[in-house]
Amino acid sequence: MLSDIVSAGQVVEMQPVNREEGTEGEKKVYRTKVFDVLSEDQVEIMMPIEKGKVVLLPVDGEFDLCFYADKALYQCFARVLDRYKSNNVYIVVMELTSNLRKHQRREYYRFSCALDMDSRELKTEEVSAVEQHQLYLVPGLSLKHSVIVDISGGGLRFIADYSYDVGSMIYCTYHLNMKGGPKEYNLVGKVLSRKELEDKPGTYEHRVQYVNMDADVREEIIKFIFEEERRQRHKATSK
């Protein structure tokens, strides 16, 4: 079962079962990749890297794993059996302590990227329309440029040389390279968090959650993400 679903190079997210807290009260989640599948209940995973340093996961530590397969997500629990260095790669051996099960939250898979985006804060009357599940935009208002650094079917994260207040509603517009060519997306989102980058004073990172998103649009973005992830994986393995 494991070898039919999980393979080397796949993205995997690891969350401590003890629900270690991260910054801003978020649950700590490490994102890394599968190194190899050893058996039907053991898998080698590259140790995650945070702020340029390898995170030494504790032996016997228990984690909630989420594997990103080609067409779905799969979740299980596992514990750390061993850790070592092989060919300059730090590896942790995980033993599954539960069965793999399909995980339905595909919309939360974050895809790292660098996409141009323009945005602005919504006016009072526009926010009122959103609250009534309608979309009304005042025409002709100026937009500010930013760069999306990761995107999902549920939201995005971007950096900019300006900041929005947490809780504010913003209009976002960007393009995705779909099979038929670039497609424009015009969406509304709520700012969940904002922080100034330590190494770049005056530059701010924002996390945004989409609001009132059409289900078909969400599915298009998810499809784009999985196709790009598959394309990049194929490109990396063909070198």
C-alpha positions as CSV (number, residue, x, y, z in Angstrom):
1,M,0.0,0.0,0.0
2,L,2.7,2.5,1.0
3,S,4.9,1.8,-2.0
4,D,1.9,2.2,-4.3
5,I,1.2,5.7,-3.1
6,V,4.4,7.2,-1.8
7,S,7.6,7.6,-3.8
8,A,11.0,9.4,-3.7
9,G,10.8,13.1,-4.3
10,Q,7.2,13.5,-3.1
11,V,6.4,16.4,-0.8
12,V,5.6,15.5,2.8
13,E,4.4,17.7,5.6
14,M,5.3,16.7,9.2
15,Q,3.5,18.0,12.3
16,P,4.4,17.0,15.8
17,V,1.7,15.0,17.5
18,N,2.3,17.0,20.7
19,R,1.1,20.0,18.6
20,E,4.2,22.1,19.1
21,E,3.4,25.7,18.7
22,G,5.0,27.8,16.0
23,T,5.1,31.6,15.4
24,E,1.9,33.6,15.8
25,G,0.2,30.7,17.6
26,E,0.2,28.4,14.6
27,K,0.8,24.7,14.9
28,K,4.4,23.9,13.8
29,V,4.5,22.2,10.4
30,Y,7.7,21.1,8.6
31,R,7.7,20.7,4.9
32,T,10.3,18.4,3.3
33,K,10.5,15.4,0.8
34,V,10.5,11.6,0.7
35,F,14.0,10.2,0.2
36,D,13.1,6.5,-0.2
37,V,10.5,3.9,0.7
38,L,12.2,1.1,2.7
39,S,9.2,-1.2,3.2
40,E,5.4,-1.1,3.6
41,D,5.7,0.5,7.0
42,Q,9.1,2.4,6.9
43,V,10.1,5.4,4.9
44,E,13.2,7.6,4.7
45,I,12.5,11.3,4.8
46,M,14.9,14.2,4.3
47,M,15.2,16.1,7.5
48,P,13.4,19.5,7.2
49,I,15.4,22.7,7.0
50,E,14.3,25.8,8.8
51,K,16.1,29.2,8.4
52,G,19.0,27.4,6.7
53,K,19.5,24.9,9.5
54,V,18.7,21.2,9.6
55,V,15.9,20.4,12.1
56,L,17.1,17.3,14.1
57,L,13.9,15.5,14.8
58,P,14.0,13.5,18.0
59,V,14.3,9.7,18.0
60,D,10.9,8.2,19.1
61,G,9.2,11.5,18.3
62,E,5.7,11.1,16.9
63,F,4.5,13.0,13.9
64,D,1.4,13.4,11.8
65,L,2.5,13.0,8.2
66,C,0.8,14.2,5.0
67,F,2.1,12.9,1.7
68,Y,1.3,14.8,-1.5
69,A,0.7,12.1,-4.2
70,D,-0.1,13.0,-7.8
71,K,-3.9,13.2,-7.4
72,A,-4.6,13.3,-3.7
73,L,-3.2,13.7,-0.2
74,Y,-2.6,10.8,2.2
75,Q,-2.2,11.1,5.9
76,C,-0.8,8.8,8.6
77,F,0.9,8.8,12.0
78,A,4.6,7.8,12.4
79,R,7.4,7.8,14.8
80,V,11.1,8.4,14.3
81,L,13.2,5.2,14.3
82,D,16.6,6.5,13.3
83,R,18.4,9.5,11.8
84,Y,21.7,9.7,10.0
85,K,23.6,11.4,7.2
86,S,24.0,9.7,3.8
87,N,25.9,11.4,0.9
88,N,25.6,14.8,2.6
89,V,21.8,14.3,3.0
90,Y,20.4,14.3,6.5
91,I,17.8,11.5,6.7
92,V,15.2,10.4,9.2
93,V,13.6,6.9,9.2
94,M,9.9,7.0,10.0
95,E,7.9,3.9,11.0
96,L,4.1,4.2,10.3
97,T,2.0,3.7,13.3
98,S,-1.3,3.9,11.5
99,N,-2.7,3.1,8.1
100,L,-2.5,5.6,5.2
101,R,-5.8,7.3,4.6
102,K,-6.9,9.7,1.9
103,H,-6.8,13.3,3.1
104,Q,-9.4,15.6,1.5
105,R,-7.9,19.0,2.1
106,R,-6.3,19.4,-1.3
107,E,-7.1,23.1,-1.2
108,Y,-4.5,23.7,1.5
109,Y,-1.5,22.3,-0.4
110,R,0.9,25.2,-0.7
111,F,2.9,25.5,-3.9
112,S,6.1,27.6,-3.8
113,C,6.3,30.0,-6.7
114,A,7.2,33.6,-7.7
115,L,4.2,35.2,-9.4
116,D,3.5,38.9,-9.9
117,M,0.3,40.1,-8.3
118,D,-1.5,43.5,-8.0
119,S,-3.7,44.3,-5.1
120,R,-5.5,47.0,-3.1
121,E,-7.6,47.2,0.0
122,L,-11.4,47.0,-0.5
123,K,-13.5,50.1,0.1
124,T,-16.3,50.1,2.7
125,E,-19.0,49.5,0.1
126,E,-17.0,46.7,-1.5
127,V,-16.6,44.9,1.9
128,S,-20.4,45.2,2.5
129,A,-21.0,43.5,-0.9
130,V,-18.6,40.7,0.1
131,E,-20.4,40.2,3.4
132,Q,-23.6,39.6,1.3
133,H,-21.7,37.1,-0.9
134,Q,-21.6,39.5,-3.8
135,L,-18.7,41.0,-5.8
136,Y,-18.8,44.7,-6.3
137,L,-15.6,46.6,-7.3
138,V,-15.2,50.3,-7.6
139,P,-13.6,50.8,-11.1
140,G,-10.4,52.7,-11.8
141,L,-8.7,52.4,-8.5
142,S,-4.9,52.1,-8.5
143,L,-3.3,48.8,-7.5
144,K,0.0,48.0,-5.8
145,H,2.5,45.4,-7.0
146,S,3.7,42.4,-5.0
147,V,5.1,38.9,-5.5
148,I,3.2,35.7,-4.5
149,V,5.7,33.2,-2.9
150,D,3.3,30.4,-2.4
151,I,-0.3,29.6,-3.5
152,S,-3.0,27.1,-2.7
153,G,-6.6,26.5,-3.4
154,G,-7.4,28.2,-0.1
155,G,-5.2,31.3,-0.2
156,L,-1.8,32.7,-0.9
157,R,1.3,34.2,0.7
158,F,2.9,37.3,-0.8
159,I,5.7,39.8,-0.1
160,A,5.6,43.5,-0.7
161,D,7.3,46.8,0.2
162,Y,4.0,47.9,1.9
163,S,1.7,46.3,4.4
164,Y,-2.0,45.6,5.0
165,D,-3.6,45.4,8.4
166,V,-4.5,41.9,9.7
167,G,-8.2,41.4,9.1
168,S,-8.4,43.7,6.2
169,M,-10.1,42.6,2.9
170,I,-8.1,43.0,-0.3
171,Y,-8.7,42.6,-4.0
172,C,-6.0,40.5,-5.7
173,T,-5.3,39.9,-9.4
174,Y,-2.7,37.6,-10.9
175,H,-2.2,35.3,-13.9
176,L,-1.5,31.6,-14.0
177,N,0.0,29.8,-17.0
178,M,-2.7,27.2,-17.8
179,K,-2.6,24.8,-20.7
180,G,-4.5,27.2,-23.0
181,G,-2.3,30.1,-22.0
182,P,-2.2,32.7,-19.2
183,K,-5.4,33.2,-17.4
184,E,-6.3,36.1,-15.2
185,Y,-7.7,35.6,-11.7
186,N,-9.5,38.4,-9.8
187,L,-10.2,37.4,-6.2
188,V,-11.0,38.8,-2.8
189,G,-9.1,37.7,0.3
190,K,-8.8,38.4,4.0
191,V,-5.4,39.1,5.5
192,L,-4.7,36.5,8.2
193,S,-1.2,37.6,9.2
194,R,1.5,40.1,8.4
195,K,5.1,40.3,9.5
196,E,8.2,42.3,8.5
197,L,11.0,40.2,7.1
198,E,14.0,40.2,9.5
199,D,16.6,40.2,6.7
200,K,14.7,42.8,4.6
201,P,13.4,45.7,6.7
202,G,10.5,47.5,5.0
203,T,9.4,44.3,3.2
204,Y,6.3,42.5,4.6
205,E,5.0,39.0,4.2
206,H,1.2,38.5,4.2
207,R,-0.9,35.4,4.4
208,V,-4.3,35.7,2.7
209,Q,-7.3,33.5,2.8
210,Y,-9.7,33.6,-0.2
211,V,-13.3,34.8,0.5
212,N,-16.4,33.7,-1.3
213,M,-14.3,31.8,-3.9
214,D,-16.2,30.0,-6.7
215,A,-15.7,26.2,-6.4
216,D,-14.8,25.9,-10.1
217,V,-12.1,28.6,-9.7
218,R,-10.7,26.9,-6.7
219,E,-10.5,23.6,-8.6
220,E,-8.7,25.3,-11.5
221,I,-6.1,26.6,-9.1
222,I,-5.6,23.3,-7.4
223,K,-5.3,21.6,-10.8
224,F,-2.7,24.2,-11.8
225,I,-0.7,23.5,-8.6
226,F,-0.7,19.7,-9.0
227,E,0.3,19.9,-12.7
228,E,3.1,22.4,-12.0
229,E,4.4,20.1,-9.1
230,R,4.3,17.1,-11.4
231,R,6.0,19.0,-14.2
232,Q,8.8,20.2,-11.9
233,R,9.3,16.7,-10.5
234,H,9.5,15.2,-14.0
235,K,12.0,17.9,-15.0
236,A,14.2,17.2,-11.9
237,T,14.2,13.5,-12.5
238,S,15.0,13.8,-16.2
239,K,18.3,15.7,-15.6
